[in-house]
Amino acid sequence: MATQKNSPLRQHHFLLRRLHSLSGIVPIGVFLILHLTTNATILWGVLNSRAGSDMLARRVGTFQEEVSFINGLPALLLIELTLWISLGFHSILGVYYAFSGRPNVREYPYPDNWRYTLQRVSGYVGILFIFYHVATLRWGWSFLVPGGTQWSHNFAASTLAAAMQGSEQGYTVAGIAVSLFYFVGVSLLVYHFANGLWTAAITWGLTISEQAQKRWGFVCAGLGAGMMLLAWASIIGFATLDYDAAAEIEGAMHSETNIPAAAQSHADNTNP
Amino acid sequence: MAHASTIKNFKNTPKPDRTVQFRIKRCDGPGQPSRYESFNVPIESGSNVISCLQYIAANPITVTGQKTTPVVWDAGCLEEICGACTMVINGKVRQSCSCLIDEYAPHEGDVITLEPMSKFPVVRDLWVDRQRLFESLEKVSAWVPIDGSYDLGPGPQETPQQSEMRYTLSTCMSCGCCLEACPQYQKEDDASSWDTSFIGAAPLSQARLFNEHGTGRQLKGARLDALMGPGGINDCGNAQNCVKVCPKEIPLTESIAAVGRAVTIHSFTRFFTGK
């Protein structure tokens, strides 16, 4: 690659390469697992019997509680900054490294070679997706959202559903595109993490023998499959959510005059 | 792997006395433009690509009847030991001496495409210059240091397991298949950039071979230092094509991971001890 003889990229080549590998697992990969688990409460929240008897209230209520919990974390901005810096570092170096390769799956169509190529493609698409995701929902660039919905952390589920569906009244054509982009983007990122975790074990020299690489492959594939289920559960949950019904549940949770369904059932359980 | 497919393909009895067409990528010299020329070659039982190239050299007439220059290729042992005749056959890299026509073109009029390796500069036609590969072996000190002014004494003891593992690695013939198939290994015309461009699987595996040798490990630190920099072990993208195209079935991906572990330990040791 055409870098200057004394460029920092060359002088700290080893350190940067290994930090690139590490940053994909900690903090980015760990965050991804937590993030998908939280988001998936929009579906598996139905199992949360403490959040009332209404199925929709359980889903929306559990997700809203998770969001409120995260918003109450101390030094949240520091956590966010760490993630943004890590993502920027991993993305910029990743693209630079990826450009040094020339995929040749046409000549050598081995599954591993496809895996290598998809790792790079998923990185490129993943960067675009994360940028769109963070810009629209965190930085409030609502001009990029069809229907212009502004995400609110007090109405976390309803505004997210509207942002993904294209309007507060349900699906629009642009909304279908956004939802599909979420499906493709999140799926590729889960793949990118699972495969990256597999190759990181080779990079650091944890798995040397072919058998060890195969065994670790099953672990990574299992983790990836689990994360994929969480990701798809989240997307199905928000893609099928009714804005008005969800907003009503959230409004009740934040209103001091109305006792939220979740709190009421909680009170019922603790004071027999 | 190669053996299994050979046996399978031989179940289809090849048609005797057939003519096979060779489509060959030709180039008159370094920096010259390349072109394709096709030749019809009558096939005898047991023909390989080299024997067909010999026929073309004796009869340099294309399918359109035009007389042309004989096709140039490189070859040595003719038993898949030296690696000199490596070329790209029907899009995949392999040795041409061990490429049997009965397997590749069992029918009348079948076409076999021959191209020089794309990652090395072409000398002429199918003959490439693999100098960069040999300089890469120098970069990783792929030898055992035995030169000295005093008697070094007998070599260290070695277990049979260790010996067996190193033997497999030692069968590398520097043919370049792993480099040709690697999406991270690129052709570099400028020799001054070879040192910082990805070194590829074969030299990495040779570094492991000599790091595992009782006397060879004296140079382990220097080898790992060389492989920690730009173009070294970290530029591997884990596409793992190398191990699949290796004609010697050397566990190249295991070697890459082993060198990865060695540089991990090397770097941590250096970080905490300063050595």
Interface residues (C-beta under 8 A of the other chain):
Chain A: M1 A2 T3 L9 R10 H13 F14 R17 R18 Y97 S100 G101 R102 P103 N104 R106 E107 Y108 Y110 D112 N113 R115 Y116 T117 Q119 T199 I202 T203 W204 G205 L206 T207 I208 S209 E210 Q213
Chain B: G91 K92 A181 P183 Q184 Q186 S193 T196 S197 F198 M228 G229 P230 G232 N234 D235 C236 G237 N238 A239 Q240 N241 K244 V245 P251 T253 E254 I256 A257 A258 V259 G260 R261 A262 V263 T264 I265 S267
